[in-house]
């Protein structure tokens, strides 16, 4: 089975200059954990996730506690909401194409510990996103659904 057989093409995106408040609204209201970041031509330039936002709420590395962990500062949540997506988005991207096999992408997700992979065309434009849930559902429907 290939990605083109199961791809979710209705996807939400954000721009690098959008606020983190917009990101968190989209994530919370839509019950998703991450969003592709695109430019004005719909070219994929990054990904932003709940994990990125939570990481931004930690204090600086200079303030590590006795356990070697940075202190978590809940009040920072409100402080960072006006920050731009570009300040926390991941730009090292793992992507897929329409002809990639879904189990190859599932294996990559497990290996890299990611939950979703943007699908791009040959020009780097975003055409969809595939998640672990999409892959599980496709396999279930093909082999197990009665």
N, C-alpha and C positions, 0 to 999 in steps of 0.2 A: 504494500500500500504506500502511496506517495503523498506528500504534503498537499499537492493540488487536489487530492481526493477528499480532504477533510478540513481544508483551511478556513478559518474564520476571517472573513474579509471586512466585517464591520468592526473597526477598531478605533479606540480613542487615542489621540496623540496630544502631545504638548510641544511647545517651542522652547528653545533655550532661554528666552527672555521672559517666559511665564513665571509667575510667582509660585513658591512652594505651597502657598495656600490653595491655589488652583489645583495643583497636583493632588494634595491631600483630599480636597473635595471630590475630585474625580475618582480617586482610589476608594474612598469611603462610600460614596453614594452608589458606586457601581460594583462594590465588593470584589475588587481586583487588587493585585499586589504590585503592579508595575505598569509603566507606560513607555512606549517608544517616544523619543524626542526627534522631531523632524525639522528641516529648514523650510523656507517658503516654497521650494520646489518638491516638497514631500520626500526629500532624500534623508535617509536615516543618519542621524549624527550622534545618537546616544540612547541610553535607557535610564530611567529613573524609577526607583522602587521604594517601597515602605522602608526597607532596610537602609537605603541611602538617607532617608529623612531621619530615621532613628539614630543613625551614626552621627548625623549633624547635631544631635542633641547632647552628645557627650562633650565633656570639657576637653580642653587641650591636653596633649600628651604630657606637658609639663606638670599637670595636676593629677598624675596617676596616684592611686592609693596604695596602701601597704600590700595589697594582693596583686599588684601589677596591672590593675584595671583602671581605666579612666572612669571618673565619677559620672554617673548619669544625672542629668539635670532636667527634670520635668518642666520647669519653668521656661527653659530655652525653647520649648515647642512654639510658644506664642512669639518669641523673639525672632525665630528663623522664618516665619511665614511670609515675610516680605522679601526674603532672599530669592534669587533667581535660580531656576532649574540648572543652569550651566555651572553653578557653584558646587553642585553635588552629583550631577549625573555621571554615569559610567560611560566612557568613550571607547573602551576596549570591548569590541562587540563580537559576539558569536551570532552568525546569521545563517539562514537556510534559503534554499531556492525551491521553486515549485516541484522540481523533479527529484528532490532528495527523498529518500525512504524514511518513513516516520520512525521506524525502530532505530535507524542510525541517529536521528535527532534525539530520540528518547535516551539513547545511550550517552550521547554528548551532554544532555541535561543532567543526567545522574553524575557523570564524571566531573562536570564543572560546577555542580550544585546550584543549578539555575532552574527556574520554573517555567520560563517562556523563552521562545526564540523568535525574533523578528524574521519575516520572510521578505526578501527583497528581489527586485528584478536585476537584470544585467547592468543597469545604470545606477544601482544603489538606491532606487526609490522603494519605499515601503509599500508592500501590497497586501500584507496581512501579518498575523502573528499566530504561532502555534504554541499551545501550552501542554503541560503534562496531562491535564484533564482532557484536552481535545484528543490526545493520543489514546488515552485509556478508553474514552467513550467510543472512538472509532473501532478499536479492537473488540470491545464488548459487543458493539452492534454487528460486527462482521462474524464473530465466532460464537457468541454466547446468547445473544438475544433470541428468545423464542417467540 
